[in-house]
Amino acid sequence: MAINNHQNNPQIRELLDIKLFSQPFSDFSQPVLQLDDCKSIARLYAKLENTISVLSDMEARKSFIYPGGLAQQLGFEPGQTEINSIWEDDLLSRVHPEDLQKKYRLEFNFFKLIKSVEPNERLNYNLITKLRIRNSENKYQLIRHRLLYLSSTEQGNVWLALCLYNMVYDHPGFEVPEGVIINTSTGEIIDSEEGRFEDILSAREGQILQLINLGQRSKEIAGKLSLSIHTVNRHRQNIFQKLNVSNAMEACRVAKATGLLHHP
């Protein structure tokens, strides 16, 4: 029986939803690539690379699934090829829970990065992640997952995202990083899963966030840590900025979902 693994860590995905869907689409100017263009790209990847291609439309909040040869190898038969969600849950429910959390954490970082660069440069950036996905025999197979943002509005809002799932072949030279964000035009590694996210907050910021999560206010935190209220508030703002959130509640949710906040 398939287990819906994303329910084990829903917070980070909810926050990705908030960030993606809070973009204003009402003033929808001409994007670089049209929806039909991107559908053709997704369909072509599925055919040429035997990949499972998933094109997600943030404005319409729907996805288009193109099951290539990998779908047959996994025994994955999507009930619908057009779904009313940006998340391909029939496939994500097969991903190992640890890998799914890693995927969401990196996608959160990737979205922040993409929003910081010019729309015409966004196609240069890829997120590549190694995932374990259960096949029809309930055994895990190694899969390379790649995320690209194909098109944005002229206002800079992210519109169309493409997820590609490829088989990792058991052969020397076919290694896939655990998780990495790369600029394909320069080869520069922007971010990786290996320890980078855990170091995003300083020790003091982590300490303050733990106390915030316990419901303590700045005055109480200042007294407990022998700091001024001004210093505590400065750390709070640094935490919000680093986690790309606007309030303490959201900061705690991000930290819990990504493993930054450990229960005492």
Sine and cosine of phi, psi and omega as CSV:
sin_phi,cos_phi,sin_psi,cos_psi,sin_omega,cos_omega
0.00,0.00,0.74,-0.67,-0.01,-1.00
-0.95,0.31,0.71,-0.70,0.04,-1.00
-0.97,-0.25,0.77,-0.63,-0.03,-1.00
-0.98,0.20,1.00,0.04,-0.16,-0.99
-0.89,0.45,-0.45,0.89,-0.07,-1.00
-0.91,0.42,-0.29,0.96,0.03,-1.00
-0.94,0.34,-0.28,0.96,0.03,-1.00
-0.96,0.27,-0.38,0.93,0.00,-1.00
-0.58,-0.81,0.89,0.46,-0.12,-0.99
-0.96,0.28,-0.35,0.94,-0.18,-0.98
-0.88,0.47,-0.74,0.68,-0.08,-1.00
-0.91,0.41,-0.55,0.84,0.03,-1.00
-0.95,0.32,-0.61,0.79,0.08,-1.00
-0.88,0.48,-0.62,0.78,0.00,-1.00
-0.94,0.34,-0.59,0.80,0.10,-0.99
-0.89,0.46,-0.65,0.76,0.07,-1.00
-0.85,0.53,-0.72,0.69,-0.02,-1.00
-0.86,0.51,-0.74,0.68,-0.04,-1.00
-0.91,0.42,-0.68,0.74,-0.05,-1.00
-0.95,0.31,-0.69,0.72,-0.12,-0.99
-0.99,0.11,-0.23,0.97,0.01,-1.00
-0.98,0.19,-0.11,0.99,0.05,-1.00
-0.93,0.36,0.68,-0.73,0.00,-1.00
-0.97,0.25,0.84,-0.55,0.03,-1.00
-0.94,-0.35,0.06,1.00,-0.06,-1.00
-0.91,0.41,-0.63,0.78,0.05,-1.00
-0.99,-0.10,0.98,0.20,-0.20,-0.98
-1.00,-0.08,1.00,0.02,0.01,-1.00
-0.98,0.21,0.15,-0.99,-0.07,-1.00
-0.88,0.48,0.87,-0.48,0.04,-1.00
-0.98,0.19,0.14,-0.99,0.02,-1.00
-0.92,0.40,-0.75,0.66,0.04,-1.00
-0.90,-0.43,0.70,-0.72,0.03,-1.00
-0.99,0.16,0.27,-0.96,-0.02,-1.00
-0.86,0.51,-0.70,0.71,-0.02,-1.00
-0.89,0.45,-0.59,0.81,0.06,-1.00
-0.87,0.49,-0.72,0.70,-0.05,-1.00
-0.94,0.34,-0.56,0.83,0.10,-0.99
-0.88,0.47,-0.65,0.76,0.02,-1.00
-0.90,0.43,-0.64,0.77,0.03,-1.00
-0.89,0.46,-0.73,0.68,0.00,-1.00
-0.88,0.47,-0.68,0.73,0.00,-1.00
-0.90,0.43,-0.62,0.79,-0.01,-1.00
-0.93,0.37,-0.67,0.74,0.07,-1.00
-0.85,0.53,-0.71,0.71,-0.03,-1.00
-0.87,0.49,-0.61,0.79,-0.05,-1.00
-0.98,0.19,-0.72,0.70,-0.10,-1.00
-0.97,0.24,-0.59,0.81,-0.09,-1.00
-0.95,-0.31,0.05,1.00,-0.06,-1.00
0.81,0.59,0.55,0.83,-0.01,-1.00
-1.00,-0.03,0.31,-0.95,0.24,-0.97
-1.00,-0.02,0.89,-0.46,-0.03,-1.00
-0.96,-0.29,0.72,-0.69,0.03,-1.00
-0.78,-0.63,0.91,-0.42,0.04,-1.00
-0.98,-0.19,0.85,-0.53,-0.04,-1.00
-0.94,-0.35,0.75,-0.66,-0.01,-1.00
-0.97,-0.24,0.95,-0.30,-0.07,-1.00
-0.93,0.36,-0.53,0.85,-0.05,-1.00
-0.95,0.30,-0.68,0.73,0.00,-1.00
-1.00,0.03,-0.19,0.98,-0.02,-1.00
0.83,0.56,0.77,0.63,0.05,-1.00
-0.59,-0.81,0.25,-0.97,-0.01,-1.00
-0.73,-0.68,0.42,-0.91,0.04,-1.00
-0.85,-0.52,0.84,-0.54,-0.10,-1.00
-0.96,-0.29,0.78,-0.62,0.03,-1.00
-0.87,-0.49,0.99,-0.13,-0.07,-1.00
-0.99,0.13,0.95,-0.30,0.05,-1.00
-1.00,0.09,-0.37,-0.93,-0.07,-1.00
-0.87,0.50,-0.51,0.86,0.00,-1.00
-0.87,0.49,-0.56,0.83,0.00,-1.00
-0.85,0.53,-0.65,0.76,0.02,-1.00
-0.92,0.38,-0.63,0.78,0.01,-1.00
-0.90,0.44,-0.57,0.82,0.00,-1.00
-1.00,0.08,-0.23,0.97,-0.13,-0.99
0.95,0.30,0.50,0.87,-0.04,-1.00
-0.99,-0.12,0.91,-0.42,0.03,-1.00
-0.85,-0.53,1.00,-0.09,-0.03,-1.00
-0.87,0.49,0.71,-0.71,0.01,-1.00
-0.90,0.43,-0.52,0.85,0.02,-1.00
-0.66,-0.75,0.55,-0.84,0.07,-1.00
-1.00,-0.09,-0.12,0.99,0.13,-0.99
-0.76,-0.66,0.88,-0.47,-0.08,-1.00
-0.84,-0.54,0.45,-0.89,-0.01,-1.00
-1.00,-0.02,0.86,0.50,0.02,-1.00
-0.27,-0.96,0.44,-0.90,0.11,-0.99
-1.00,-0.01,0.04,1.00,-0.02,-1.00
-0.90,-0.43,0.81,-0.59,-0.02,-1.00
-1.00,0.07,0.95,0.30,-0.19,-0.98
-0.90,0.44,-0.50,0.87,0.05,-1.00
-0.86,0.51,-0.57,0.82,0.02,-1.00
-1.00,0.05,-0.66,0.75,-0.02,-1.00
-0.90,0.43,-0.44,0.90,0.02,-1.00
-0.92,0.40,-0.26,0.97,0.00,-1.00
-1.00,-0.04,-0.17,0.98,-0.08,-1.00
-0.98,0.21,0.64,-0.77,0.06,-1.00
-0.83,0.56,0.72,-0.70,-0.08,-1.00
-0.81,0.59,-0.64,0.76,0.01,-1.00
-0.90,0.43,-0.64,0.77,-0.01,-1.00
-0.95,0.32,-0.54,0.84,0.01,-1.00
-0.92,0.39,-0.66,0.75,0.05,-1.00
-0.89,0.45,-0.69,0.73,0.04,-1.00
-0.86,0.51,-0.69,0.73,0.01,-1.00
-0.86,0.51,-0.74,0.67,-0.02,-1.00
-0.91,0.41,-0.61,0.79,0.01,-1.00
-0.89,0.46,-0.72,0.69,-0.01,-1.00
-0.93,0.36,-0.58,0.82,0.02,-1.00
-0.92,0.39,-0.54,0.84,0.08,-1.00
-0.90,0.44,-0.72,0.70,0.06,-1.00
-0.89,0.45,-0.65,0.76,-0.06,-1.00
-0.90,0.43,-0.67,0.74,0.02,-1.00
-0.88,0.47,-0.66,0.75,0.04,-1.00
-0.87,0.48,-0.67,0.75,0.01,-1.00
-0.90,0.43,-0.74,0.67,-0.05,-1.00
-0.86,0.50,-0.62,0.79,0.01,-1.00
-0.93,0.36,-0.29,0.96,-0.05,-1.00
-1.00,-0.06,-0.13,0.99,-0.02,-1.00
-0.92,-0.38,0.31,-0.95,-0.01,-1.00
-0.92,0.40,0.60,-0.80,-0.03,-1.00
-0.80,0.60,-0.60,0.80,-0.03,-1.00
-0.96,0.27,-0.11,0.99,0.04,-1.00
-0.98,-0.21,-0.14,0.99,-0.17,-0.99
-0.92,0.38,-0.48,0.87,0.02,-1.00
-0.92,0.39,-0.23,0.97,0.02,-1.00
-0.97,0.23,-0.20,0.98,-0.12,-0.99
-0.95,-0.32,0.71,-0.70,0.06,-1.00
-0.80,-0.60,0.54,-0.84,0.22,-0.97
-0.94,-0.33,0.84,-0.54,-0.02,-1.00
-0.88,-0.47,0.79,-0.61,-0.05,-1.00
-0.69,-0.72,0.64,-0.77,0.11,-0.99
-1.00,-0.01,0.80,-0.60,-0.03,-1.00
-0.82,-0.57,0.52,-0.85,0.18,-0.98
-0.98,-0.20,0.85,-0.52,-0.03,-1.00
-0.83,-0.56,0.74,-0.68,-0.01,-1.00
-0.95,0.31,0.68,-0.73,0.08,-1.00
-1.00,-0.09,-0.15,-0.99,-0.06,-1.00
-0.92,0.40,-0.31,0.95,0.04,-1.00
-1.00,-0.05,0.16,0.99,0.02,-1.00
0.91,0.41,0.46,0.89,0.07,-1.00
-0.94,-0.34,0.56,-0.83,-0.02,-1.00
-0.99,0.14,0.70,-0.71,0.12,-0.99
-0.89,-0.46,0.56,-0.83,0.03,-1.00
-0.98,0.17,0.75,-0.66,-0.04,-1.00
-0.76,-0.65,0.63,-0.78,0.15,-0.99
-1.00,-0.08,0.84,-0.54,0.05,-1.00
-0.96,-0.28,0.73,-0.68,0.01,-1.00
-0.78,-0.62,0.72,-0.69,0.02,-1.00
-0.89,-0.46,0.76,-0.64,0.07,-1.00
-0.75,-0.66,0.60,-0.80,0.15,-0.99
-0.99,-0.14,0.95,-0.32,-0.15,-0.99
-0.99,0.14,-0.57,0.82,-0.13,-0.99
-0.52,-0.85,0.57,-0.82,0.02,-1.00
-0.75,-0.66,0.32,-0.95,0.12,-0.99
-0.98,0.19,0.22,-0.98,0.01,-1.00
-0.92,0.40,-0.34,0.94,0.06,-1.00
-0.98,0.18,-0.06,1.00,0.04,-1.00
1.00,-0.06,0.11,0.99,0.00,-1.00
-0.99,0.15,0.68,-0.74,0.03,-1.00
-0.94,0.34,0.75,-0.66,-0.09,-1.00
-0.88,-0.47,-0.86,0.52,-0.10,-1.00
-0.89,-0.46,0.78,-0.62,0.00,-1.00
-0.85,-0.52,0.60,-0.80,0.00,-1.00
-0.87,-0.49,0.82,-0.57,0.11,-0.99
-0.95,-0.30,0.74,-0.67,0.00,-1.00
-0.85,-0.53,0.78,-0.62,0.03,-1.00
-0.92,-0.40,0.88,-0.47,0.00,-1.00
-0.85,-0.52,0.52,-0.86,0.10,-0.99
-0.93,0.37,0.62,-0.78,0.17,-0.99
-0.99,-0.12,0.88,-0.47,-0.09,-1.00
-0.99,0.11,0.64,-0.77,0.00,-1.00
-0.99,0.17,0.98,0.22,-0.06,-1.00
-0.43,-0.90,0.64,-0.76,0.02,-1.00
-0.81,0.58,0.68,-0.73,0.02,-1.00
1.00,-0.08,-0.04,1.00,-0.01,-1.00
-0.95,-0.32,0.52,0.85,0.01,-1.00
-0.94,0.35,0.54,-0.84,0.03,-1.00
-0.81,-0.58,0.72,-0.70,0.02,-1.00
-0.89,0.45,0.47,-0.88,0.04,-1.00
-0.86,0.51,-0.62,0.79,0.05,-1.00
-0.05,-1.00,0.82,-0.57,-0.07,-1.00
-0.45,-0.89,0.59,-0.81,0.16,-0.99
-0.96,-0.28,0.80,-0.60,-0.12,-0.99
-0.75,-0.66,0.59,-0.81,0.16,-0.99
-1.00,-0.04,0.95,-0.30,-0.11,-0.99
-0.95,0.31,-0.29,0.96,0.02,-1.00
-0.98,0.18,-0.40,0.92,-0.03,-1.00
-0.86,-0.51,-0.29,0.96,-0.08,-1.00
0.99,0.16,0.09,1.00,-0.04,-1.00
-0.96,0.28,0.73,-0.68,0.09,-1.00
-1.00,0.08,0.89,-0.46,-0.07,-1.00
-1.00,0.04,-0.66,0.75,-0.07,-1.00
-0.40,-0.92,0.40,-0.92,0.05,-1.00
-0.56,-0.83,0.26,-0.96,-0.03,-1.00
-0.97,0.23,-0.42,0.91,-0.18,-0.98
-0.96,0.28,0.99,0.10,0.13,-0.99
0.99,0.14,-0.19,0.98,-0.11,-0.99
-0.94,0.35,-0.72,0.69,-0.07,-1.00
-0.93,0.38,-0.60,0.80,-0.02,-1.00
-0.90,0.44,-0.40,0.92,-0.05,-1.00
-1.00,-0.07,0.14,0.99,-0.11,-0.99
-0.91,0.41,-0.52,0.85,0.03,-1.00
-0.96,-0.26,0.58,-0.82,0.10,-0.99
-0.95,0.32,0.22,-0.97,0.02,-1.00
-0.85,0.52,-0.66,0.75,-0.01,-1.00
-0.92,0.39,-0.66,0.75,0.02,-1.00
-0.90,0.44,-0.65,0.76,0.05,-1.00
-0.89,0.46,-0.64,0.77,0.02,-1.00
-0.90,0.44,-0.70,0.72,0.00,-1.00
-0.92,0.39,-0.63,0.77,0.01,-1.00
-0.90,0.43,-0.60,0.80,0.08,-1.00
-0.86,0.51,-0.68,0.74,-0.02,-1.00
-0.95,0.32,-0.60,0.80,0.08,-1.00
-0.87,0.50,-0.68,0.73,0.00,-1.00
-0.89,0.45,-0.45,0.90,0.04,-1.00
-0.99,0.13,0.04,1.00,0.06,-1.00
1.00,0.02,0.20,0.98,-0.03,-1.00
-0.99,0.10,0.61,-0.79,0.01,-1.00
-1.00,0.03,0.18,-0.98,-0.07,-1.00
-0.83,0.55,-0.65,0.76,-0.02,-1.00
-0.90,0.45,-0.67,0.75,0.01,-1.00
-0.92,0.39,-0.66,0.75,0.01,-1.00
-0.90,0.43,-0.67,0.74,0.01,-1.00
-0.86,0.51,-0.69,0.72,0.00,-1.00
-0.92,0.40,-0.67,0.74,-0.03,-1.00
-0.91,0.41,-0.62,0.79,-0.08,-1.00
-0.98,-0.17,0.08,1.00,-0.02,-1.00
0.83,0.55,0.74,0.68,0.04,-1.00
-0.86,-0.52,0.30,-0.95,0.11,-0.99
-0.98,0.20,0.40,-0.92,0.05,-1.00
-0.88,0.48,-0.59,0.81,0.02,-1.00
-0.86,0.51,-0.68,0.73,0.00,-1.00
-0.92,0.40,-0.67,0.74,0.02,-1.00
-0.88,0.47,-0.71,0.70,0.00,-1.00
-0.90,0.44,-0.58,0.82,0.05,-1.00
-0.91,0.42,-0.67,0.74,0.05,-1.00
-0.90,0.44,-0.63,0.77,0.04,-1.00
-0.85,0.52,-0.72,0.69,-0.01,-1.00
-0.91,0.42,-0.60,0.80,0.06,-1.00
-0.90,0.44,-0.64,0.77,0.03,-1.00
-0.89,0.47,-0.73,0.68,-0.01,-1.00
-0.87,0.50,-0.68,0.74,-0.03,-1.00
-0.91,0.41,-0.70,0.72,-0.04,-1.00
-0.92,0.40,-0.56,0.83,-0.02,-1.00
-1.00,-0.03,-0.02,1.00,0.04,-1.00
0.86,0.52,0.74,0.68,0.01,-1.00
-0.80,-0.60,0.13,-0.99,-0.07,-1.00
-0.89,-0.46,-0.10,0.99,-0.01,-1.00
-0.44,-0.90,0.15,-0.99,-0.09,-1.00
-0.92,0.39,-0.64,0.77,-0.02,-1.00
-0.87,0.49,-0.71,0.70,0.00,-1.00
-0.92,0.38,-0.60,0.80,0.04,-1.00
-0.87,0.50,-0.68,0.73,0.01,-1.00
-0.92,0.40,-0.61,0.79,0.01,-1.00
-0.91,0.42,-0.69,0.72,0.04,-1.00
-0.89,0.46,-0.71,0.70,-0.06,-1.00
-0.90,0.43,-0.64,0.77,0.03,-1.00
-0.92,0.39,-0.70,0.71,-0.07,-1.00
-0.92,0.40,-0.50,0.86,-0.07,-1.00
-0.98,-0.19,0.05,1.00,0.05,-1.00
1.00,0.09,0.11,0.99,0.02,-1.00
-0.97,0.26,-0.45,0.89,-0.06,-1.00
-0.96,-0.29,0.93,-0.37,-0.02,-1.00
-0.97,-0.23,0.65,-0.76,0.02,-1.00
-0.95,0.33,0.72,-0.70,-0.01,-1.00
-0.92,0.40,0.00,0.00,0.00,0.00
